[in-house]
Amino acid sequence: MNHLTAEVLVVGAGPTGLMLANWLACLGVGVIVIDGKAGPTTESRALVVQARSMEIYDQLGIAEEVLAQTVPVRSIAPGFGTRVFGRIPMGEIGAGTTPYSSLFVLEQSRNEQILYDNLRRLGGEVLWGHELDTIELERLERLERLERLERLERLERLEPDTVETDSAADGDPLWGVTASIRGSRGAVTVRARYCVGADGTNSAVRQLTGIPFEGATNELLFYVCDAVGVTGLVSGAVNIRPAPHDVLLSFPMGQGEHHRVIGILRTPDDAVDEEAVRARLGLVYGVDWIGTRWFSTYRVHHRVAAEFRRGPIFLAGDAAHVHSPVGAQGMNTGLQDAHNLALALGDVFAGRAPDASLDRYEAERRPVARRLVSTTDRVFAAVTSERLIASVVRRGVIPLVGPIAVRLLPKITGAPRLFEYVSQVRIHYWMSEQDRARGRRGATVGRRLPWSGDNFAVLRSATWQVHAYGSVNPSAVDRLGAQLGVPVHTFPAPSTQRLRAGMFYLVRPDGFVAAQATASQAAEVFRASLPEQYLSAAGG
């Protein structure tokens, strides 16, 4: 039996697991990735990359590579049955909010290949054809002792002979998890400080850990079809069309009128073939195609794991939450799970934060998942319900109000906020218990750093940093950097109202604003949010 060790074991090499592994490798954290597949996914599967995910790719340094393979989609074409109401220019609505104001179509197979290639450039690899068999947790007191020993070692506060040790002194280090893995060449044992289950809806990590997957499965049958030579759809746009008993959602996938077509069939039978779907689409929507590259059917789940962290084990992506494809949010939420967790782990392994700081992952990401599942569940129910009021809305209200709404939406003041929700750039995290107790979400603190046109490039360092905007005293900038031990970046007066000239902002490695303050208060306010090891190094 082979024995391997790592700081983090990632189970699952889909988009979430590969994004996590990429960031850990960038941060110098030792990672082992396993997946039961023979290699990266070959089917298109998940399709849409939202603006926030593109910003994460940019921070990782591969945005240009991703963009080169995407199909940008700048408009949505709502309708009803065979009727199209017009186009909503989402790209224009989102302009100035993000460098990536379109919706981007990128097949999961290409997404995974880009991330896998980059992981290999970073010196990482995936153990393909390896499946998790068992996973065991070490005792909590041993984990706490390991944390204490690592902290003392890194800060060099004690001489080696004053540190209390146990079996680690014999060369047998203390580990968070021991995983037994079945591979094509035999069994493998992996010992790691942490394990992340990014292994999908039927997560072995979640099941072996005994974490409940709370929610339900919808009785309706979804179909998904990658069709070429499509007629009856608006080219280059996302098509959204309810009907009295149906709903159609489509995404453009490239030249030759290549579209991903998604919808529902009201049947108790899972054995629905492409011809039945094609006939129904032709009858209800006037949609047809020449050929298909992929066709599948599935039931939709609405579930959230009861815990995102249990000791040294974490869940991310579909292992932690699943929902309907409404809004094209699923893969993007998993990518952001990975980003959040990896950068928190980076602080721990760099000695800047204790193990307890990782509790923020569940505190921040689980509420996002719960809101997402709740929202998509309500929208899904609204467009599929057979209740009288829902049927009346679909048959009477949507055809009447829809064309007017399409014309007015780009002109209303709330339109950019709608783009922010869909593109996932408006997500909020509570940055302190005091903020949570007050219950008021600020415009800037707790949110992803607002884009001012030139302030994202410095985020590629993936470190804690301070931003100042407008005219600020250079000596105040230098003094603050010395007091906190973090870089301070200055920028011209901001173009967005969410950043104020003369204010200082503490930005986390993941690009979220942890605190804001005036120059005179910044040192005191930011000390409460920075990991204490930064302050120790700076003499604060």
N, C-alpha and C positions, 0 to 999 in steps of 0.2 A: 504493500500500500504506500502511495506517495503522500508526503506530508508537506503542506505549503503554509506559509504565514503571510499575513498582510495586516495593514492597519484597518482597512475596510474591505469587506466582502460584499459585492453587488450581485444579487441574483436576478438575472433578466437583462438581456442586451437589446431591448427595444429602444425607442427614442428616450424614454425616461432614464433607463439604466445607463445608456451610452452618454447622455448629457451629464449625468452624475459622475461617471468615470472620467470624462474629459476634464471637468472642473477639478476633480481630486488630483488628477495627474498634473494639471497646470499649477496647483498649489503645493506640489511635492508630497502629496499623501500617497502612501503605498496602497494600491487597490488591485484586487483580483475580481474579474467579472466572469460569471458563468452563464451559459444558456443552453437549453436542451436542443435548440435548432442546430442545423448543420452550418448555418451562416446567416448573414443579414436577411431580413424579410425580402421576398421577391414580389409579393402582391402590393398593390397600391395602398390599400387599407386607409388609415387616417390620412387626411388630405390637406388641411388648411393650417397655415402658419400665421398667427396673429402678430400684430405690431410688437407687443411686449416680448414675444419669443424672438422676433428679429433683433430687438435691442440686446437680448441675451447673447445671441449669436455674434452680434457686433462686439460685445464685451469680451467674448471668447476669441475674437479675431478671425472669424470665418464667415462674416456676413456677406462679403463679396462672392465667395464660393457658393453660398446658399442662394443668393439672388440670381446667380447665373443659371440656376436650374429651376427657378420658380416661374409660375405664370401669374403676373400681377393682375388683380381684379379690383377695379376702382368703382364699380357700381353694383347695385342690387336692383333687380327687376321684379317687383311684386306683381301679382295678378290673381285671377280667379278662373279656374277652368282653362279654357282656351284664350281667355282675354288677358292682355298685359296692360298694366296701369301706367307704365313709364319706367324711368330709371331714377334711382336715388344715388347721387354722386358721393359715395362714402369717402373717396379719396380727397375730394374738396372739403368735405365736412371735417376730416381729420387733419387737414393741413395746419402746420404750426404746432401740433400736439406731439408729434414724434417724427423722427427722420423717415419712418416707414408707414406712411399714411394709407397705404393700400392693404387689401387682404391678399395673402400670397398662397397660391396653390402649389404644394410640393408633396408628391407622393411619399408615403411613409418609407417605401423601399429606398428612395433616393435620400431621404432624410437620414435614415439609419446608415447608409453607405458613407455619406459625408462625415457623420460623427465617428463612424468606425475608422475611416481613413485618417481623420485628425487624431484620434486616440493612438493609433499606431505611430503617427509622426511624433507624438509626445512620449513614445516609449512604452505605451500600454498595449495590451492584447486581450482578447476574449477567449476563454476556454469553451469553444463550441462543442456541442454534443455532450455536455455535462449537466446533469440534473441533480437538484438538491434531494437528498434522501432523508436525513435527520439533521436537527440543529439543537444544540444544548447550550443553555446559559450558565455562565459561571456564577458563583455566589456573589451577592451584592457587596458583602464586606471586602471581597477580593478586588472587585472593581474599584471600590473607594480607595483601597490601599494603593492600587496601581495609579490612580489619579494623583494621590498624594506624593508617591515616589517620583512620578514624572515631573510634577510641579517643582518639587525640591531640587531635582536634578537640573532642570532647565534654569532655575533662578540661582543655582549654586549657593543656596543659603546654608547648607550643612556640608560637612566633610563626609565622604562616602562611608567611613566607619561609624558615623553617628546615625545613619539611616537604618531603621528597623526593617529587616527583610525576613522572608520565609523561603519557600522552595525556589523563588526566583534566583536566589544566590547560587543554586546548583545549575543554572543555565536553563531552567524551565520557567519561562516568563509567564506572567499572569495574563489571561486573555478574556475577552468578553464573551465570545461564542466559539464553539467547536462544531463545524459542519461536516457531515459525511456526504460525499458526492459520488454519484455513479457516472463514470465516463466510458468512452468507447474502448479505452485501454486499461480499464480496471477502476478500482475504488480510489478515491482521493480524500484526504482529510485536510480541511482548511481551518486554521485558527486565526481569528481576527478580533480586533478590539470592538468593532461594530459590524453589523450586517444590515443591509438595506434590501428589502423585498421590492423589486421593481418588475415582478414577474407576472403581471396581468391579473385579469379578473379572477382566475382560478389559482391565485397565488399560493404556492407551496409554503412560502415563509409565513404568510398569514394563517394558513390552516395548521401548520405545525406549531405555531406559537399560540394558537387557540384564541385569536382575536376575532370577535364577532363581526360579520359583514352585514350591517343593518340596512334594511330596506325591502324592496320587492321587485318582482319581475313583471313587466307589462304583458298582458295577454296578446296584444297585437303583434303581428309579424312584420318586421321591417325587411325590405329588399334593398340591395345596393348593386348597381350595375355600372361598369365602366364601358360606355358605348362610344362608337365612332360613326361619323357621318350622320350626326343627329339633326333632325329637323323639328321645328315647332318650338324651339327655345330661343331666347334672346342671346345672341353671341357675346362672349366676353364679359358676361355678367352672372352673378348668382341669381338664379331664378327661384322664387318662392311662390307657390300657388296652392292654396287650399281649394277644396271643392266640397260639394255637399257631403260626400262620404269618403273623400280621399285627401291626401296632401302630397305635394311634390316639391322636392328640394333638389337643385342641381348646381354643380360647380364646373366652370370651364377648365379643361385640362390640357389645352394646347391646340395646335393646328388640326385641320381636318374635322372641325366641329366635334372634337373629343370632349365628352362630358361625363362627370360622375352624376348619376341619377339615383336619388334616394326617395323612398316613399313607404307607404304601409299597404298591406292587404288585410282585409277583414275576413280571416279564415282561421278555423281551429286546426287546420292541417299544415304541418311544417313542410310538406312535400309540394311546394309551389315552384314551378319552373319558369324560365325566362319568357317563354312564349305566352304564358298567362299574364305576366307583368306587361309585356309588350302590347298585348291586345287591350289591356285595361288602360294603359297610358294613351294609346291611340284613340280610344273611345272618349275618355274624359278630358284629355289635354291636347289632342292632336299631335302628339309627340311620337316620332318613330326614329329608327336608326338602321344603318347598314350592317354593322357587326358589333360584337362585344369582345372585350379583352378579359373581363372578370365579372362574374355574377355570383351573388351569395344572398342568403336570407338568415335572419337572426331575430331573437327576442331581445327587447331593450330592458336593461336593468337600471334601477335607481337605488344605489347603495353607497353607504359611507362606512368605512371601518370604525369601530368603536374607539380604537386607539391608533394613533399614527406612530407612537413610540411606546415600546415596552422594554425598559432597561436598555441593553445595547442593540436592540432590534428596532428598525424603522420600516415604515411602509410608504411607498410613493407611487404616483401614477395610478393606473387602473387597479393595482393591488390595494389601493387605499380608497378609491372612489370611482364609480361608473355611473353614467347617465345617458340620456338620449343624445343623438347627434345635433339636436337643435342648437344653433348658435356656433357650431364648429369650435367648441371649447375644450374638448377632452384631452387631446394630445398636448395642447398648449399648457393646460393646467399641470400635467405631468412634468413637462419641461421646466416649469417654474417651481414645482416641488423640488426637483433635482437641484436647481440653481440655489434655492434657499438653503437646503440641507447641506450641500457641498461647501458653501462658503462659511456656514456655521461650523462645520467639521474642520475646515481649514484653520479657523481661529483656535480651536481646541488643540489640534496637533501642532500648531506653531507656538503653543504655550501661552497664548494671549487670553484664553477664556477657559473656565472649568467645564467639566462634563455637564453640570447642571444647566449651563447656558443653552444646551441643545434642546431643552424643554420648549424653547421658543418655537421650534419647528412645528410641533403639534398645535401650540397655542395660536400660531399664525396661519398655518396652511389648512388645518381641519375646518375652521370657520369658513374659509374660502370655498372648500369643497362642499360643505353643507349648504351654503347659499346657492352655489352653482347647481347642485342637484335639485334643490327646492325650486329654483327659478325654471330650469329646463323641464322639470316635472310639470309645473303649472302651465307652461307654454305648450308642452306636448299634449297635456290634457285638454287645453282649450281648442287645439286644432284637430283633435281626434275624437272628442267626446260626442256621443250620440244623444245626449240629453237635449230636451226641447230648446232651452235657451241658447245652448251652444250651436245647435243646428240653425236657429233663427239668425244668430249673429253671422254665421258663415254664409248662409243663403241670401240674407237681406242687407245686413249692415256692411259687410266687407265690400261687396260689389258697388255699393252706393258711396261709401266714405273713402275707400281705398284710393281712387284716382285723385281726390282732393288732397289726401294726406301725403301722397307722393310728391305733389307739386309744392306743398307748404313746408314739408319737413326740412329741406335745406335752408329755409329762411328763418326758422324759429331759433331762439337763443339756446334752447336745450339740446339742439342737434349735436354739437360737439361732445356733450356729456354722453349721449347715446353711443357715439363712436368709441369713447373712452371705456365704456362698460364692455362693449363687444370685443374690443382689441385688447382688453385686460390691462390697460395702463392705469386704471383708476382703483386698483385693489388697495385696501387699507389694512394696516396692522397696528394694533395698540403698542405703543412704545414704552409705556409705563403703566403701573397699576393705578396711579393717580389719574392718568388720562382715561383709563377704562372706567374708573369710578365716576368720573364726570360725565362720561357717555357722549361726549361731543367729538366728532371727527373733524380734525383741522383740514385746511386746504392743502397743506404741504407736509407737515410732520406725520409720519406713519405711512406716507405714500412714496411711490417711486419718484425719484428726483425729476421735477419738471424740466423739460427740454427747452433750452434757451438758444439753440442753434449751434453752440460750440462747446458745450459743457459735458458731453458724453465721452469724448476721447480719453479723458483722464480716468474714467471708471475702469478702463482695461487693466489697470494695476491691481484691481480687486483687493484694495486695502481700505481701511478706515481713512477718511479724509475730511477736510473742511473746505467748503466753498464760500466765497464772498463775492458779492455782486455790486457793481457800480463803483463809485469813488470811496475807497477805504484807505486808512492810514497805513503806509507800508510798515511802520514800526509796530503797529498793532498786529499786523499779519505775522511778522517775525516772532513777536513775543508769544502769540498764541500757539504757533507751531512748536516753539521750545517748551512751553508749559504742558502741552498735551502729547508731544512726541509723535505727531502725525503731520503729513503734508497739508499745507493750506494753499488752495488755488484761488486766484482772483480772475474775475470775468467782467466784461462791460456790463452796463446797466441792462437788466433782463428785458426780453420782449414779452414775457409771460407775466400776468398779474400774480401768479402764485409764488413768484420769487421777488423779494423786495430789495431795492438798492440800499446798501448800507447794512444789511443783515448778514449774519454768518449762519451757515447750515452744516451740521455734522451729518455726513453721509456714510452709511454702512458699506461693506464690500459688495453687497448685492444691489447697491444703487438706491436703497430706500433711505429717506431722510429720518434720522433718529432724533434730532432736536434742532431748534433754531434759537438764536439769541442775538442781541446787539453786541457790539465789540466789547463794551465794558462788562457784560455779563457772560460772555461766551465761555471763558475758561471754567467758571463755576458751574454753569449749566451743563456743559459738555462732559465734565468729569463724571457726572451722574450716569451718563450713557455709555461711556467708553469702557471696554474691558480694563480691569485694574492693572493688568500687566503692562499696558501702554503707559499708564501713569507712573508705574514703578520705574520703567526704563527712562522716563523723562524726568524723574525726580519729583513727580507730583504727588 
